Amino acid sequence: MMTIQAHGISDGRSIKHRNRHGGTPLLIAALVAIIGVLGMLMVDHGPWSKPKVQPAASANYSTTGEAARAAGAKVMPTEPKTPIEPDPPGPKPAQPANPSTP
């Protein structure tokens, strides 16, 4: 009679002495992830990325049109929009095409 045993479980070796491989790729992946997160934090929150807020009193123009005219652009009104779908020719759907006389 033949017995099947799992390797390393019932052959008398303890868990500490098992021969496991594969920790190196996990360590490299963890280091790459940590370096990536630290890099993103440094780029997003570094001293060079602080917003430069100006008070409203220091703005040169109060509207986009004024700024465009000051830059030399010709500001013209937009053309009226065309209807999405034109009215179809013929009678409206509520009217019968050939009215019947009683």
N, CA, C and O atoms as CSV, one atom per row, in Angstrom:
chain,resi,resn,atom,element,x,y,z
A,1,MET,N,N,0.832,-1.164,0.000
A,1,MET,CA,C,0.000,0.000,0.000
A,1,MET,C,C,0.886,1.239,0.000
A,1,MET,O,O,1.892,1.305,0.707
A,2,MET,N,N,0.494,2.212,-0.801
A,2,MET,CA,C,1.324,3.392,-0.964
A,2,MET,C,C,0.619,4.592,-0.327
A,2,MET,O,O,-0.578,4.797,-0.528
A,3,THR,N,N,1.368,5.374,0.435
A,3,THR,CA,C,0.800,6.569,1.050
A,3,THR,C,C,1.380,7.798,0.368
A,3,THR,O,O,2.553,7.831,-0.005
A,4,ILE,N,N,0.539,8.794,0.215
A,4,ILE,CA,C,0.965,10.041,-0.419
A,4,ILE,C,C,1.051,11.098,0.665
A,4,ILE,O,O,0.107,11.294,1.430
A,5,GLN,N,N,2.187,11.777,0.728
A,5,GLN,CA,C,2.389,12.817,1.722
A,5,GLN,C,C,2.740,14.117,1.008
A,5,GLN,O,O,3.436,14.127,-0.006
A,6,ALA,N,N,2.241,15.202,1.564
A,6,ALA,CA,C,2.580,16.515,1.020
A,6,ALA,C,C,3.994,16.864,1.450
A,6,ALA,O,O,4.386,16.598,2.586
A,7,HIS,N,N,4.743,17.446,0.562
A,7,HIS,CA,C,6.138,17.764,0.839
A,7,HIS,C,C,6.237,18.854,1.887
A,7,HIS,O,O,5.639,19.916,1.716
A,8,GLY,N,N,6.965,18.629,2.956
A,8,GLY,CA,C,7.228,19.631,3.960
A,8,GLY,C,C,6.190,19.709,5.050
A,8,GLY,O,O,6.396,20.430,6.026
A,9,ILE,N,N,5.090,19.006,4.932
A,9,ILE,CA,C,4.064,19.104,5.956
A,9,ILE,C,C,4.232,17.995,6.993
A,9,ILE,O,O,4.251,18.264,8.194
A,10,SER,N,N,4.351,16.784,6.545
A,10,SER,CA,C,4.404,15.687,7.512
A,10,SER,C,C,5.752,14.980,7.529
A,10,SER,O,O,5.858,13.866,8.043
A,11,ASP,N,N,6.765,15.597,6.984
A,11,ASP,CA,C,8.061,14.920,6.986
A,11,ASP,C,C,8.908,15.312,8.192
A,11,ASP,O,O,10.100,15.008,8.219
A,12,GLY,N,N,8.326,15.981,9.194
A,12,GLY,CA,C,9.044,16.267,10.421
A,12,GLY,C,C,9.686,17.631,10.464
A,12,GLY,O,O,10.162,18.035,11.525
A,13,ARG,N,N,9.726,18.369,9.359
A,13,ARG,CA,C,10.346,19.698,9.385
A,13,ARG,C,C,9.347,20.722,9.908
A,13,ARG,O,O,8.146,20.611,9.660
A,14,SER,N,N,9.844,21.716,10.631
A,14,SER,CA,C,8.964,22.762,11.146
A,14,SER,C,C,8.733,23.820,10.069
A,14,SER,O,O,9.378,23.819,9.020
A,15,ILE,N,N,7.821,24.694,10.350
A,15,ILE,CA,C,7.473,25.742,9.381
A,15,ILE,C,C,8.658,26.665,9.130
A,15,ILE,O,O,8.821,27.151,8.011
A,16,LYS,N,N,9.479,26.917,10.126
A,16,LYS,CA,C,10.618,27.817,9.980
A,16,LYS,C,C,11.662,27.270,9.022
A,16,LYS,O,O,12.386,28.047,8.400
A,17,HIS,N,N,11.757,25.979,8.888
A,17,HIS,CA,C,12.820,25.373,8.085
A,17,HIS,C,C,12.376,25.019,6.669
A,17,HIS,O,O,13.138,24.392,5.933
A,18,ARG,N,N,11.199,25.393,6.281
A,18,ARG,CA,C,10.765,25.102,4.914
A,18,ARG,C,C,11.557,25.975,3.949
A,18,ARG,O,O,11.946,27.094,4.284
A,19,ASN,N,N,11.785,25.469,2.787
A,19,ASN,CA,C,12.573,26.162,1.778
A,19,ASN,C,C,11.613,26.863,0.815
A,19,ASN,O,O,11.131,26.247,-0.136
A,20,ARG,N,N,11.335,28.144,1.054
A,20,ARG,CA,C,10.418,28.901,0.198
A,20,ARG,C,C,11.204,29.929,-0.589
A,20,ARG,O,O,12.123,30.560,-0.067
A,21,HIS,N,N,10.841,30.091,-1.829
A,21,HIS,CA,C,11.471,31.080,-2.706
A,21,HIS,C,C,10.380,32.025,-3.211
A,21,HIS,O,O,9.195,31.696,-3.166
A,22,GLY,N,N,10.783,33.177,-3.684
A,22,GLY,CA,C,9.818,34.084,-4.301
A,22,GLY,C,C,9.606,35.367,-3.537
A,22,GLY,O,O,8.725,36.143,-3.907
A,23,GLY,N,N,10.351,35.631,-2.509
A,23,GLY,CA,C,10.190,36.870,-1.769
A,23,GLY,C,C,10.806,38.064,-2.469
A,23,GLY,O,O,10.407,39.199,-2.208
A,24,THR,N,N,11.768,37.841,-3.350
A,24,THR,CA,C,12.464,38.935,-4.029
A,24,THR,C,C,11.533,39.720,-4.962
A,24,THR,O,O,11.565,40.949,-4.912
A,25,PRO,N,N,10.714,39.097,-5.803
A,25,PRO,CA,C,9.811,39.896,-6.650
A,25,PRO,C,C,8.807,40.710,-5.833
A,25,PRO,O,O,8.468,41.836,-6.198
A,26,LEU,N,N,8.340,40.138,-4.737
A,26,LEU,CA,C,7.413,40.872,-3.889
A,26,LEU,C,C,8.101,42.076,-3.255
A,26,LEU,O,O,7.503,43.148,-3.163
A,27,LEU,N,N,9.319,41.919,-2.827
A,27,LEU,CA,C,10.073,43.021,-2.234
A,27,LEU,C,C,10.319,44.122,-3.265
A,27,LEU,O,O,10.185,45.304,-2.949
A,28,ILE,N,N,10.672,43.753,-4.475
A,28,ILE,CA,C,10.917,44.743,-5.535
A,28,ILE,C,C,9.624,45.488,-5.878
A,28,ILE,O,O,9.635,46.706,-6.055
A,29,ALA,N,N,8.514,44.755,-5.973
A,29,ALA,CA,C,7.235,45.402,-6.283
A,29,ALA,C,C,6.834,46.374,-5.181
A,29,ALA,O,O,6.321,47.455,-5.467
A,30,ALA,N,N,7.063,46.002,-3.925
A,30,ALA,CA,C,6.734,46.888,-2.809
A,30,ALA,C,C,7.611,48.137,-2.837
A,30,ALA,O,O,7.117,49.237,-2.591
A,31,LEU,N,N,8.885,47.989,-3.128
A,31,LEU,CA,C,9.777,49.150,-3.204
A,31,LEU,C,C,9.385,50.093,-4.341
A,31,LEU,O,O,9.402,51.312,-4.170
A,32,VAL,N,N,9.035,49.538,-5.490
A,32,VAL,CA,C,8.610,50.374,-6.621
A,32,VAL,C,C,7.333,51.133,-6.260
A,32,VAL,O,O,7.199,52.312,-6.589
A,33,ALA,N,N,6.394,50.463,-5.585
A,33,ALA,CA,C,5.148,51.126,-5.200
A,33,ALA,C,C,5.414,52.237,-4.192
A,33,ALA,O,O,4.836,53.319,-4.302
A,34,ILE,N,N,6.268,51.991,-3.224
A,34,ILE,CA,C,6.569,53.010,-2.216
A,34,ILE,C,C,7.273,54.205,-2.843
A,34,ILE,O,O,6.939,55.351,-2.543
A,35,ILE,N,N,8.242,53.946,-3.709
A,35,ILE,CA,C,8.945,55.039,-4.379
A,35,ILE,C,C,7.986,55.835,-5.268
A,35,ILE,O,O,8.081,57.060,-5.344
A,36,GLY,N,N,7.068,55.146,-5.937
A,36,GLY,CA,C,6.090,55.840,-6.777
A,36,GLY,C,C,5.162,56.736,-5.976
A,36,GLY,O,O,4.896,57.870,-6.374
A,37,VAL,N,N,4.667,56.236,-4.850
A,37,VAL,CA,C,3.769,57.047,-4.017
A,37,VAL,C,C,4.515,58.248,-3.444
A,37,VAL,O,O,3.981,59.357,-3.433
A,38,LEU,N,N,5.737,58.042,-2.970
A,38,LEU,CA,C,6.516,59.167,-2.446
A,38,LEU,C,C,6.815,60.191,-3.537
A,38,LEU,O,O,6.788,61.394,-3.278
A,39,GLY,N,N,7.098,59.730,-4.743
A,39,GLY,CA,C,7.339,60.651,-5.857
A,39,GLY,C,C,6.108,61.469,-6.194
A,39,GLY,O,O,6.207,62.672,-6.437
A,40,MET,N,N,4.931,60.818,-6.210
A,40,MET,CA,C,3.707,61.562,-6.493
A,40,MET,C,C,3.415,62.581,-5.401
A,40,MET,O,O,2.992,63.700,-5.694
A,41,LEU,N,N,3.635,62.207,-4.149
A,41,LEU,CA,C,3.416,63.157,-3.060
A,41,LEU,C,C,4.351,64.352,-3.170
A,41,LEU,O,O,3.947,65.487,-2.916
A,42,MET,N,N,5.583,64.103,-3.542
A,42,MET,CA,C,6.549,65.191,-3.649
A,42,MET,C,C,6.187,66.125,-4.805
A,42,MET,O,O,6.306,67.343,-4.672
A,43,VAL,N,N,5.749,65.570,-5.934
A,43,VAL,CA,C,5.384,66.409,-7.080
A,43,VAL,C,C,4.110,67.192,-6.789
A,43,VAL,O,O,4.025,68.376,-7.115
A,44,ASP,N,N,3.112,66.542,-6.175
A,44,ASP,CA,C,1.833,67.203,-5.935
A,44,ASP,C,C,1.892,68.216,-4.807
A,44,ASP,O,O,1.194,69.228,-4.860
A,45,HIS,N,N,2.705,67.971,-3.786
A,45,HIS,CA,C,2.671,68.819,-2.599
A,45,HIS,C,C,4.009,69.495,-2.307
A,45,HIS,O,O,4.248,69.928,-1.180
A,46,GLY,N,N,4.867,69.589,-3.293
A,46,GLY,CA,C,6.163,70.221,-3.090
A,46,GLY,C,C,6.038,71.729,-2.988
A,46,GLY,O,O,4.974,72.281,-3.268
A,47,PRO,N,N,7.110,72.404,-2.590
A,47,PRO,CA,C,7.050,73.861,-2.431
A,47,PRO,C,C,6.868,74.602,-3.753
A,47,PRO,O,O,6.447,75.759,-3.746
A,48,TRP,N,N,7.169,73.980,-4.871
A,48,TRP,CA,C,7.055,74.643,-6.170
A,48,TRP,C,C,5.637,74.575,-6.722
A,48,TRP,O,O,5.348,75.239,-7.717
A,49,SER,N,N,4.753,73.809,-6.124
A,49,SER,CA,C,3.412,73.657,-6.682
A,49,SER,C,C,2.355,74.391,-5.875
A,49,SER,O,O,1.181,74.027,-5.934
A,50,LYS,N,N,2.733,75.397,-5.134
A,50,LYS,CA,C,1.764,76.176,-4.367
A,50,LYS,C,C,1.018,77.121,-5.313
A,50,LYS,O,O,1.642,77.746,-6.172
A,51,PRO,N,N,-0.292,77.232,-5.171
A,51,PRO,CA,C,-1.034,78.143,-6.048
A,51,PRO,C,C,-0.716,79.594,-5.714
A,51,PRO,O,O,-0.550,79.962,-4.552
A,52,LYS,N,N,-0.637,80.393,-6.745
A,52,LYS,CA,C,-0.366,81.813,-6.565
A,52,LYS,C,C,-1.676,82.562,-6.759
A,52,LYS,O,O,-2.034,82.921,-7.881
A,53,VAL,N,N,-2.385,82.795,-5.669
A,53,VAL,CA,C,-3.692,83.424,-5.713
A,53,VAL,C,C,-3.517,84.936,-5.694
A,53,VAL,O,O,-2.779,85.485,-4.876
A,54,GLN,N,N,-4.219,85.598,-6.620
A,54,GLN,CA,C,-4.195,87.056,-6.667
A,54,GLN,C,C,-5.537,87.586,-6.193
A,54,GLN,O,O,-6.576,87.000,-6.499
A,55,PRO,N,N,-5.529,88.673,-5.461
A,55,PRO,CA,C,-6.814,89.251,-5.044
A,55,PRO,C,C,-7.546,89.829,-6.248
A,55,PRO,O,O,-6.935,90.146,-7.268
A,56,ALA,N,N,-8.849,89.959,-6.116
A,56,ALA,CA,C,-9.662,90.461,-7.221
A,56,ALA,C,C,-9.293,91.887,-7.591
A,56,ALA,O,O,-9.477,92.287,-8.741
A,57,ALA,N,N,-8.782,92.656,-6.655
A,57,ALA,CA,C,-8.429,94.051,-6.940
A,57,ALA,C,C,-7.251,94.154,-7.900
A,57,ALA,O,O,-7.114,95.164,-8.590
A,58,SER,N,N,-6.405,93.144,-7.964
A,58,SER,CA,C,-5.241,93.202,-8.843
A,58,SER,C,C,-5.532,92.698,-10.252
A,58,SER,O,O,-4.649,92.742,-11.108
A,59,ALA,N,N,-6.741,92.223,-10.510
A,59,ALA,CA,C,-7.091,91.750,-11.847
A,59,ALA,C,C,-7.223,92.941,-12.788
A,59,ALA,O,O,-7.787,93.969,-12.412
A,60,ASN,N,N,-6.711,92.812,-13.998
A,60,ASN,CA,C,-6.757,93.910,-14.956
A,60,ASN,C,C,-8.117,94.047,-15.615
A,60,ASN,O,O,-8.532,95.161,-15.935
A,61,TYR,N,N,-8.827,92.933,-15.829
A,61,TYR,CA,C,-10.098,92.950,-16.537
A,61,TYR,C,C,-11.116,92.142,-15.742
A,61,TYR,O,O,-10.790,91.122,-15.134
A,62,SER,N,N,-12.341,92.616,-15.762
A,62,SER,CA,C,-13.361,91.927,-14.980
A,62,SER,C,C,-14.128,90.896,-15.789
A,62,SER,O,O,-14.760,90.017,-15.203
A,63,THR,N,N,-14.098,90.971,-17.115
A,63,THR,CA,C,-14.804,89.996,-17.940
A,63,THR,C,C,-13.863,89.441,-19.001
A,63,THR,O,O,-12.813,90.014,-19.291
A,64,THR,N,N,-14.258,88.334,-19.559
A,64,THR,CA,C,-13.472,87.720,-20.627
A,64,THR,C,C,-13.474,88.599,-21.872
A,64,THR,O,O,-12.471,88.692,-22.580
A,65,GLY,N,N,-14.618,89.247,-22.135
A,65,GLY,CA,C,-14.704,90.131,-23.300
A,65,GLY,C,C,-13.735,91.297,-23.211
A,65,GLY,O,O,-13.106,91.666,-24.203
A,66,GLU,N,N,-13.613,91.875,-22.025
A,66,GLU,CA,C,-12.665,92.978,-21.854
A,66,GLU,C,C,-11.234,92.509,-22.078
A,66,GLU,O,O,-10.444,93.209,-22.712
A,67,ALA,N,N,-10.899,91.344,-21.568
A,67,ALA,CA,C,-9.546,90.820,-21.755
A,67,ALA,C,C,-9.283,90.517,-23.223
A,67,ALA,O,O,-8.176,90.749,-23.710
A,68,ALA,N,N,-10.284,90.000,-23.939
A,68,ALA,CA,C,-10.112,89.701,-25.356
A,68,ALA,C,C,-9.935,90.978,-26.167
A,68,ALA,O,O,-9.084,91.035,-27.055
A,69,ARG,N,N,-10.726,91.997,-25.872
A,69,ARG,CA,C,-10.581,93.267,-26.599
A,69,ARG,C,C,-9.225,93.901,-26.331
A,69,ARG,O,O,-8.618,94.481,-27.231
A,70,ALA,N,N,-8.748,93.790,-25.092
A,70,ALA,CA,C,-7.440,94.356,-24.763
A,70,ALA,C,C,-6.321,93.621,-25.497
A,70,ALA,O,O,-5.281,94.210,-25.792
A,71,ALA,N,N,-6.528,92.335,-25.792
A,71,ALA,CA,C,-5.521,91.556,-26.513
A,71,ALA,C,C,-5.611,91.784,-28.018
A,71,ALA,O,O,-4.760,91.295,-28.761
A,72,GLY,N,N,-6.631,92.524,-28.486
A,72,GLY,CA,C,-6.747,92.822,-29.906
A,72,GLY,C,C,-7.737,91.946,-30.636
A,72,GLY,O,O,-7.801,91.993,-31.864
A,73,ALA,N,N,-8.504,91.155,-29.932
A,73,ALA,CA,C,-9.482,90.280,-30.591
A,73,ALA,C,C,-10.754,91.058,-30.881
A,73,ALA,O,O,-11.101,91.998,-30.166
A,74,LYS,N,N,-11.439,90.655,-31.934
A,74,LYS,CA,C,-12.713,91.274,-32.284
A,74,LYS,C,C,-13.809,90.392,-31.681
A,74,LYS,O,O,-13.951,89.226,-32.049
A,75,VAL,N,N,-14.568,90.951,-30.768
A,75,VAL,CA,C,-15.612,90.199,-30.090
A,75,VAL,C,C,-16.921,90.451,-30.809
A,75,VAL,O,O,-17.384,91.586,-30.920
A,76,MET,N,N,-17.517,89.350,-31.302
A,76,MET,CA,C,-18.773,89.446,-32.047
A,76,MET,C,C,-19.800,88.532,-31.389
A,76,MET,O,O,-19.434,87.515,-30.799
A,77,PRO,N,N,-21.079,88.881,-31.484
A,77,PRO,CA,C,-22.103,87.991,-30.918
A,77,PRO,C,C,-22.187,86.702,-31.727
A,77,PRO,O,O,-21.871,86.678,-32.916
A,78,THR,N,N,-22.605,85.660,-31.079
A,78,THR,CA,C,-22.711,84.366,-31.756
A,78,THR,C,C,-23.939,84.346,-32.643
A,78,THR,O,O,-24.901,85.077,-32.408
A,79,GLU,N,N,-23.899,83.508,-33.660
A,79,GLU,CA,C,-25.040,83.367,-34.557
A,79,GLU,C,C,-26.133,82.592,-33.833
A,79,GLU,O,O,-25.842,81.737,-32.997
A,80,PRO,N,N,-27.391,82.889,-34.152
A,80,PRO,CA,C,-28.468,82.143,-33.490
A,80,PRO,C,C,-28.399,80.664,-33.869
A,80,PRO,O,O,-28.019,80.302,-34.982
A,81,LYS,N,N,-28.774,79.841,-32.925
A,81,LYS,CA,C,-28.734,78.397,-33.166
A,81,LYS,C,C,-29.867,77.977,-34.076
A,81,LYS,O,O,-30.971,78.519,-34.005
A,82,THR,N,N,-29.589,77.012,-34.927
A,82,THR,CA,C,-30.631,76.445,-35.763
A,82,THR,C,C,-31.397,75.412,-34.943
A,82,THR,O,O,-30.840,74.831,-34.013
A,83,PRO,N,N,-32.658,75.177,-35.271
A,83,PRO,CA,C,-33.398,74.166,-34.514
A,83,PRO,C,C,-32.770,72.792,-34.723
A,83,PRO,O,O,-32.169,72.520,-35.762
A,84,ILE,N,N,-32.918,71.954,-33.743
A,84,ILE,CA,C,-32.305,70.624,-33.818
A,84,ILE,C,C,-32.891,69.842,-34.985
A,84,ILE,O,O,-32.153,69.262,-35.782
A,85,GLU,N,N,-34.208,69.826,-35.086
A,85,GLU,CA,C,-34.860,69.152,-36.209
A,85,GLU,C,C,-35.875,70.121,-36.814
A,85,GLU,O,O,-36.726,70.653,-36.102
A,86,PRO,N,N,-35.789,70.348,-38.108
A,86,PRO,CA,C,-36.778,71.246,-38.717
A,86,PRO,C,C,-38.150,70.576,-38.752
A,86,PRO,O,O,-38.270,69.352,-38.683
A,87,ASP,N,N,-39.173,71.411,-38.862
A,87,ASP,CA,C,-40.528,70.863,-38.951
A,87,ASP,C,C,-40.663,70.072,-40.246
A,87,ASP,O,O,-40.283,70.563,-41.309
A,88,PRO,N,N,-41.197,68.857,-40.172
A,88,PRO,CA,C,-41.355,68.062,-41.403
A,88,PRO,C,C,-42.444,68.671,-42.288
A,88,PRO,O,O,-43.409,69.244,-41.782
A,89,PRO,N,N,-42.291,68.549,-43.596
A,89,PRO,CA,C,-43.326,69.083,-44.489
A,89,PRO,C,C,-44.588,68.237,-44.393
A,89,PRO,O,O,-44.543,67.053,-44.062
A,90,GLY,N,N,-45.704,68.870,-44.687
A,90,GLY,CA,C,-46.972,68.144,-44.674
A,90,GLY,C,C,-47.752,68.400,-43.405
A,90,GLY,O,O,-47.384,69.258,-42.602
A,91,PRO,N,N,-48.815,67.667,-43.226
A,91,PRO,CA,C,-49.669,67.895,-42.060
A,91,PRO,C,C,-48.993,67.415,-40.778
A,91,PRO,O,O,-48.128,66.541,-40.797
A,92,LYS,N,N,-49.409,68.005,-39.686
A,92,LYS,CA,C,-48.877,67.601,-38.384
A,92,LYS,C,C,-49.430,66.224,-38.033
A,92,LYS,O,O,-50.497,65.860,-38.527
A,93,PRO,N,N,-48.750,65.456,-37.208
A,93,PRO,CA,C,-49.228,64.112,-36.861
A,93,PRO,C,C,-50.606,64.097,-36.209
A,93,PRO,O,O,-51.315,63.096,-36.313
A,94,ALA,N,N,-51.001,65.167,-35.547
A,94,ALA,CA,C,-52.320,65.185,-34.896
A,94,ALA,C,C,-53.436,65.331,-35.933
A,94,ALA,O,O,-54.581,64.975,-35.658
A,95,GLN,N,N,-53.114,65.852,-37.123
A,95,GLN,CA,C,-54.129,66.019,-38.169
A,95,GLN,C,C,-54.115,64.792,-39.076
A,95,GLN,O,O,-53.038,64.326,-39.448
A,96,PRO,N,N,-55.245,64.270,-39.433
A,96,PRO,CA,C,-55.259,63.141,-40.380
A,96,PRO,C,C,-54.884,63.608,-41.777
A,96,PRO,O,O,-55.197,64.735,-42.159
A,97,ALA,N,N,-54.222,62.757,-42.537
A,97,ALA,CA,C,-53.787,63.117,-43.876
A,97,ALA,C,C,-54.981,63.316,-44.802
A,97,ALA,O,O,-54.995,64.274,-45.574
A,98,ASN,N,N,-55.979,62.442,-44.748
A,98,ASN,CA,C,-57.203,62.542,-45.562
A,98,ASN,C,C,-58.399,62.589,-44.610
A,98,ASN,O,O,-58.872,61.549,-44.151
A,99,PRO,N,N,-58.874,63.770,-44.321
A,99,PRO,CA,C,-60.014,63.803,-43.395
A,99,PRO,C,C,-61.247,63.135,-44.027
A,99,PRO,O,O,-61.572,63.378,-45.189
A,100,SER,N,N,-61.903,62.314,-43.260
A,100,SER,CA,C,-63.113,61.636,-43.782
A,100,SER,C,C,-64.322,62.476,-43.430
A,100,SER,O,O,-64.418,63.033,-42.336
A,101,THR,N,N,-65.228,62.556,-44.362
A,101,THR,CA,C,-66.460,63.322,-44.135
A,101,THR,C,C,-67.555,62.366,-43.685
A,101,THR,O,O,-67.685,61.285,-44.259
A,102,PRO,N,N,-68.338,62.722,-42.688
A,102,PRO,CA,C,-69.402,61.799,-42.265
A,102,PRO,C,C,-70.593,61.799,-43.167
A,102,PRO,O,O,-71.554,61.069,-42.921
